[in-house]
Amino acid sequence: MDRNPSPPPQSRDQEEEEGAEGDCIGSTVYSKHWLFGVLSGLIQLVSPENTKSSSDDEEQQMELDEEMENEICRVWDMSMDEDVALFLQEFNAPDIFMGVLAKSKCPRLREICVGILGNMACFQEICVLISSDKNLGQVLLHCLYDSDPPTLLETSRLLLTCLSQTQVASVWVERIREHPPICESICFIMSSSTNVDLLVKVGEVVDKLFDLDEKLMLEWIRNGAAPAVDQPQEESEERPVFRIVPCVLEAAKQVRSENPEGLDVYMHILQLLTTVDDGIQAIVQCPDTGKDTWNLLFDLVCHEFCQSNDPPIILQEQKTVLASVFSVLSAIYVSQTEQEYQKGEKDLPLIDSLIRVLKNVEHCQKKPENSSESNTEETKMSDLTEDDFHLKILKDISCEFLSNIFQALTKETVAQGLKEGHLSKHKCLCAFQNLLPLYGPVVEDFLKILHEVDEALADDLEKNFPSLRVQT
């Protein structure tokens, strides 16, 4: 009987090549066998016989063997690849990392394990699986009580990744709500850490939490209240000292010079706080907190952002942070009219800054002469639309704040403003163009005062806006 000839025997090189291909993780060149070995080593590290502590070996448990550190760091780098992340998930690596976090006292090892989980969570399918594990969730939240800044940084990065996934965000919000001490831990980090990277990432977590869930924000505001020092007991319920705002301010001061994006985050946290009455009270109830908030934000807008020698286009980089700052200042302004630190002649530099911002907004909103060319690309159009949207928000907030200040101006303050150059014909024209027609009554009242101070200037302005001619 005829039969097909048998294939020739494989050479050693062919066998090794096929074996290597079978050992690869997905489409990568990473070895399954090697990865099994590293994970097995991790399991051994936290096995009962290795975790029995005594005074002699406790210090050794705080250190990580150099070879093991190098290998687990390679896994950390590899976990950014989706094939590797999926393989780790299939191998139940999150359970191994959970065991390490629950038992190990080594800060470096804990940092790396959370970092790997953070990389894995960047992929939606794995993020859902990690988030659905209640025990792992508890262990990860407990890492927020850690004293090691790198571990705290990786934990915050992981939390932010999960909170940014719409499918699981509510799960993490609820878990965090069930653990009030987390608020205290985060406030401690914001008020005491000098690690800018950590402060920025923690700020992003708080900003995301407050943006996602107003109820949680209110709980953190209220849970952060404590009786003031030397305050009589009977007054403690009426005049609480809110801890959340001073902590946010301290973090903002720390990141201010080193990380503009981080400052933007903390200003947005303050803006979110002002969207609820309790949040505004958290800022203004304690005079020192209100004053500190006002002074920091005042300094930012009058001495740092959008200065007279800056090109107008700089506003594109500062529009979101300026919108937050002006929004908070405006909320403080209308809620605390009696505070000395924000009234009278101290308003004048703010008027100058607001008008300059409005002028630069107008400049940035002007379309280039060849704008039709940019219409050919959808991406450019979408970028333009987003820029216009944020500029409009900044303009609306600036106009509202400016109108509030205008309403509080007196004859003496206007005279001083004209003398010092905070007010002029050009600046008034810019202000009127932006305030009208929505804030017409405010502009009319300002003109009445201006007639008493400088009638020629008032008449000149009225020629540009005939509908505002003041009846005498």
RAFEN-V210070 format. One record per backbone hydrogen bond with DSSP energy under -0.5 kcal/mol. CO is the residue of the C=O (numbers start at 0). NH is the residue of the N-H. If there is no record, write none. Layout:
BEGIN
CO_NH, CO_NH
END
This chain:
BEGIN
10_14, 11_15, 12_16, 13_17, 14_18, 15_19, 16_20, 17_21, 18_22, 19_23, 20_23, 22_31, 23_25, 24_27, 29_24, 30_34, 31_35, 32_36, 33_37, 34_38, 35_39, 36_40, 37_41, 38_42, 39_43, 40_44, 41_45, 43_46, 46_49, 46_50, 47_50, 47_51, 50_52, 53_57, 56_60, 57_61, 58_61, 59_62, 64_68, 65_69, 66_70, 67_71, 68_72, 69_73, 70_74, 71_75, 72_76, 73_77, 74_78, 76_79, 77_80, 80_84, 81_85, 82_86, 83_87, 84_88, 85_89, 86_90, 87_92, 88_91, 91_94, 91_95, 92_96, 93_97, 94_98, 95_99, 96_100, 97_101, 98_102, 99_103, 104_106, 105_109, 106_110, 107_111, 108_112, 109_113, 110_114, 111_115, 112_116, 113_117, 114_118, 115_119, 116_120, 118_121, 119_122, 121_123, 122_126, 123_127, 124_128, 125_129, 126_130, 127_131, 128_132, 129_132, 131_133, 132_136, 133_137, 134_138, 135_139, 136_140, 137_141, 138_142, 139_142, 140_143, 141_144, 142_145, 146_148, 147_151, 148_152, 149_153, 150_154, 151_155, 152_156, 153_157, 154_158, 155_159, 156_160, 157_161, 158_162, 159_163, 161_164, 163_165, 164_167, 164_168, 167_170, 167_171, 168_172, 169_173, 170_174, 171_175, 172_176, 173_177, 175_178, 178_181, 179_182, 179_183, 180_184, 181_185, 182_186, 183_187, 184_188, 185_189, 186_190, 187_191, 188_192, 193_195, 194_198, 195_199, 196_200, 197_201, 198_202, 199_203, 200_204, 201_205, 202_206, 203_207, 204_208, 205_209, 206_210, 207_211, 208_212, 212_216, 213_217, 214_218, 215_219, 216_220, 217_221, 218_222, 219_223, 221_224, 223_242, 225_240, 227_230, 231_234, 231_235, 232_235, 234_237, 234_238, 238_227, 239_241, 240_225, 241_245, 242_246, 243_247, 244_248, 245_249, 246_250, 247_251, 248_252, 249_253, 250_254, 251_255, 254_258, 258_262, 259_263, 260_264, 261_265, 262_266, 263_267, 264_268, 265_269, 266_270, 267_271, 268_272, 269_273, 271_274, 272_275, 275_279, 276_280, 277_281, 278_282, 279_282, 279_283, 280_284, 284_286, 285_289, 286_290, 287_291, 288_292, 289_293, 290_294, 291_295, 292_296, 293_297, 294_298, 295_299, 296_300, 297_301, 298_302, 299_303, 299_304, 306_309, 310_313, 311_314, 312_315, 313_316, 313_317, 314_318, 317_321, 318_322, 319_323, 320_324, 321_325, 322_326, 323_327, 324_328, 325_329, 326_330, 327_331, 328_332, 329_333, 330_334, 331_335, 335_338, 338_341, 339_342, 342_345, 343_346, 344_347, 346_350, 347_351, 348_352, 349_353, 350_354, 351_355, 352_356, 353_357, 354_358, 355_359, 356_360, 357_361, 358_362, 359_363, 360_364, 361_365, 362_365, 367_370, 369_372, 369_373, 370_373, 370_374, 372_375, 373_376, 375_377, 376_380, 377_381, 378_382, 379_383, 380_384, 381_385, 382_386, 383_387, 384_388, 385_389, 386_390, 387_391, 388_392, 389_393, 390_394, 391_395, 392_396, 393_397, 394_398, 395_399, 396_400, 397_401, 398_402, 399_403, 400_404, 401_405, 402_406, 403_407, 404_407, 404_408, 405_408, 409_413, 410_414, 411_415, 412_416, 413_417, 414_418, 415_419, 416_420, 416_421, 416_422, 423_427, 424_428, 425_429, 426_430, 427_431, 428_432, 429_433, 430_434, 431_435, 434_438, 436_439, 438_442, 439_443, 440_444, 441_445, 442_446, 443_447, 444_448, 445_449, 446_450, 447_451, 448_451, 448_452, 449_453, 453_457, 454_458, 455_459, 456_460, 457_461, 458_462, 459_463, 460_463, 460_464, 464_467, 465_468
END
